C-alpha cells in the first residue's frame, strides 16, 4: 500500500480513561508516531472524571475529549463511538501500546485488499510488554486470565486459533475468519480490536466487551487476524493487583453492581464442552498437575519461563471464585468497591 493512497480509510482510536497518566503518554505517542497519514487518524478520549494529568496529556497529543459520566469503560466506548468519524474504530485502553510504527497500515490492509468481503472485525495479537513484570508477561501469553483461558483453551489466543478454526482466506500478512457465535473465540471490543463504524452494539452488550464481539459474529461479520500488528497490554503490575482486579470482577459477576457485565451474561453462548470446563476449573486448579502440564505446553509454544506462573495463578483465581461463591450463596455482604481502570 502506498502511504498517500486515496484508498486509505480514516481510523478512530476509542480510549476510555480515568486517571490514566501512567501509561497514556506511551499509548498516544505510539498512535501519533504511526507510518500513516495523521489527518486520517482520530483519537477520542472518553474521560470519567480524571483528576491527574490525563486530560493535559490527551490535549498534547491532539485527542478529542468527551465526558463519560458513567465512568465505566464500556459506556465510554459507546459514547465515543457515536461521535467518531473514522471508517474503522479501534478500541484501545490507555494501558495498550502499539508495538510498531506500521500497526495501522497492517490492520487496514485486509480491508483495502478485500473490498467485496464483509470484514467487520480487526483482531491484533496481545503480546507481553517488554521489560515488564513476569506475571503480567505470563498473562500476555494467555491474552486473558487463567480461568477464562481454561474455558476457551486454544480459542482464547489468536496465535493458537489454528488448532480450532480454518480461515476462509490466509496470506502472509493476515487471516480472515468466519466464526460461529456458539463456537466463538475470545474476542471483545478492547485491546486494539477494531470494527467498521457501521457496527452497532446493542443495549444488552453495552457493559460487556466480549458480548459485543459475539454480537459482531452473530451478524455474520468476518474477522481478520493480523499477527504483525501486536499490541502491548500492561494488565497488572503484580500479583496483588491481579487479586484486587479479579476479586472485583468475580464479585460483580454475582452481585451486578455494573449490570450486564460478566460471564453470567454470556452463558448461553458457551457450548457444552466450555460449560463443563467452567464447572471443572476448581478441580483442575487444585490438582496442580494439570496446570503444570498446560504450563509445559505453553512453554513449548512461547519458549518463555514466565508461563510457569500458570499453576500459581490458577490456584489464586480458584480461591477467589470459591470464596466469592460462598459469600454470595450465604448472602455475606462485602463492600464492592469502585470500578476504575482495568
N, C-alpha and C positions, 0 to 999 in steps of 0.2 A: 504494500500500500504506500502511496505517496503521501507525505505529510500534509501537503496542501490540497489533496484531492477533495473536490466538492462532495464526494460520497461520504465523507466522514460525518457521523452523526454527532449532534450536541449531546453531552452527557452531564448528568447532575449527580453529585455526591450528597446523600442524605445522612446527616450526622446528628443524632440526639446527644445533648451534653448536660451535665450537671457537675460543676466544679471539676473540670477535666484538664486543668492546666498541666498535669504531669506528662501526659502523652500527646496532647493535642498539637503542640508545635511540630513534632515529627510527623504526625498524621497529615497535617495540612501542607507542610513543606514537601512531603513526598508527592502529594497531588499537584502542587504548583510547579514541581520540577519535571513533570512528565514531558516526554517527547510527543506532544500532541498540541495542536493549536489551542492556546489558553482562552481564546474568545469562544471556544466550543466546550469549555469546562466551567461548570457552575457548582458552587459549594453552598449548601443550605444548612445552617446550624439551627436546630430546634432546641432552644435552651430552656431548662426547667427552673431557672432562677439562680444561676451561678453567682457566687459572691467572691470568687477568686479572680484570676487573670484570664479566664476562659473567653470572655467577650472581647477583650482587647486583642488577644491572640487571633481570634476569628477575624476581626477587622483588619489586622495587619496582613492577613492572607486573603483579603478581598472576598470574604464569605458574606453571604446574605444571612441575617439573623432574624429568626421569628420566635415568638414566645410559645412555650409549651406549658400551659397552665396545669396540665395533668401530671407533669414532671416525668412520667414513665417513658421508657424508650419507645414502645410500640405506638402509643398515641402521637408521640413526637414525630415518628416516621410518617404516620398518616397525614399529619398536618403539613409537613414539609413536602410530601408527595403532591399535595393539592396545588402547591404554588410553583413546583418545579417546572422548568421549560425545556428540559432535555428530552431526547427521544429514548434514552436509556437511563435508568435510575440505578445507582449503586448505593446499597445500604451499608454504610460503613460506620462502625462505632469509633469513638475517639481513641480507643486503645488499639486500633488497627492501623498498620503502616504498610503501604505498598512496597513490595520488595525490590522493584526495579523501575527504571525510567520509561520502560516500554509497556507498562502494565495496561494502560488504556488501549493502546494500539493492539495489543494481543487480545484483549477482551472483546473489542468490537469487530475483530477480523471475521469471525464466523457469521456475524450479522450482515456484513458487507458482501462476503463471498457467497452467501446462500439467500438471495433476496426472495426466492419463492418458498422457502421453508418457514414454518410458523415458529421461529425461535422466540421464546418468551422469557427464558431464564438464562443467566450467565453465571457460571459457578467457578470461582477460583479455589485453589487448594489453600487451606490454612497450614502454615508452616511454623515450626518452633522459632521463636525470636533468637537471634544471635546474642551470645554473651548474656544470657538471662538465667534465672534460677532453674535448676534441673527438674523440679516438679512441674513447672509450667511448660517446659520443653516437652516433658512426657505427655501432658495434656494436649499439646500442639499436635503430636503424632496421632492421638486419638480423634482430634477435632471436636471433642466433647468430653463429658465426664465418664468415668468407668461404668456407671450403671446404665446410662444411655447407650454407650458403646456395646455393652454386653447384649442389650436388646437388639440392636441393629447389626452388630458384628461388621461384616465387610461392606454393608450399606451405609456405614457411618462416615467413611472417609473416601473421598473421590479416588485416591490412589489405589484403593482396593475394589473399586466398582467392577473391575474385570472379572472378579470371582462370581458375580451375580448377573450382570447386565451386558447385553450386546448393543453397541451403538449402531444407529442407523446410518451414520457416516463417521469416518475417522480419518484424520490427516495427521501429519507430524506435529501440527500445532494445536489441534483441538479434537474433541469427540462430541457428537450430537446424539442425545438420548431421547427416547420416548418412554416415560415411566408410567407405571400403573399405580394409582393412588393407594391401592391396598397391598402393594409391594414396593412402596416408595423408599428412596434413600433419605438419609437425614439431611435435608436442606431447609433453609429458612432465610428470611429477609434480614440477614446480618452477616458480619464478617466479609463484606465486599460483594455479597451476592447481588446480581443485577437483574432488573426486569425491564421489559419495554414499558413505556409510560402509560400505555393504554390498559395495562393490567390493574385491576382494582381488587383489593382485598375486601371481604365483606365484614359486617359489624361483629360477626362471631369470631373472627380471627384477628381483630384489632389489637388484642393484647398478647398474641402468641405468634412469634415469627415463623415457627415450624408449621402451624396450621395454615399460614399464608402460603408457604411453599407447597403444601398439599393441595391447596385451592388452585394454584397455578397448574399443577399436574392434572387436576380434575378437568380443567379447561382444555385439556389436550395440548397444552403448550410444550414445545420442545425445550430441552435444557442442554446448553453447551458447556462442556467442561474444558477449561483452558489450563493445562498443567504448568505452563510457563509464566503464569500470572499469579505467583504466590503472594500471600498476604500474611504479615506477621501479626499475631494476636497476643497481646500482653494480658493474659487472662487473670492470673493471680500472682501476687508477689511471694507467697509462701504457703505452706500447708494450713497455717492458721487462717489465712484469708479464704482459702478454699473451704474450710469448715464453716466459716461465717456465711459465705455466699450460699452454700448448698443447704445449710440449715434453713436459711430464709426460703429458698426455693421449694424445699420439701414441705416446710410448714405451710407455705402459701398454696401448694398443690392441694392440701387438705382444707385449709381454712378460708382460702379465696379472698384475702384482703384485696388482691388485684384480681378481679373477676375475669374469667376467660383465659387465664394463663396457666400452663402446666400440662403434664401428661394426661391428667384425667379427661381433658377435652379432646384428646387425640385417640382415645382408646378404640373407637370404632374403626380406625384406620390400621390398627395393629392386626396382622394376620395371626393365625393360630400359633405358629411357632414363636412369634415375638411375644405373644401373651404368655406362653409357657415360660419363656426366658425371664419375663418380668417377675413371675412368681418364684422362679428358681434362683434369682440373683443372691439372696442372703445365703443360701446353701453353697452356691458357687464361691462367694467371697470367703465364707468361713472355712471352706475346705483347704484354702491356701494352695493346694496342689494345682487345681485348675487355673487359677490366676497366674501361677508361676509358669505353667505350660504356655499360656497365652503370651506371657511376657517373653518367653523364648521365641515364640512365633513372631512377635513384633520385632524382636531383635534381628531375626533373620531378614525382615523386610527393611528396617531402618538403620541397622548397624549402629545403634546408639544405646549405651548402657542406661540412659535415663529411663528407658521403658521398664526397667526392673522396679520402678516405683509402683507398678501395677498392683501387686498383691496388697501392699500397704494402703493404697488409695481405695481399693475395693473394700477392705476391712473398715476403713473410716466411713465411707459413704453408706455401707451396710448398717453400721452402728447408728448413723444419723437417721436412716429410714426406719429402723426398728424403734428407736426412741420416739420419733415424731408420730409414728403409727400408734404406739401405746398412749402417748399424750392425747391424741385425737380420739381414740376409742373410749378412753376413760374421762374425756372432757376436761383434761387438765389444762387450764388456761395459762398461756405464757405470752408475754409481750411479743408481738410480731416484729416490731421494729420498722424502720423505714426502708423503702426500696430506693436505692440510688443508682449509681452507675454499675455496670457489670464488671 
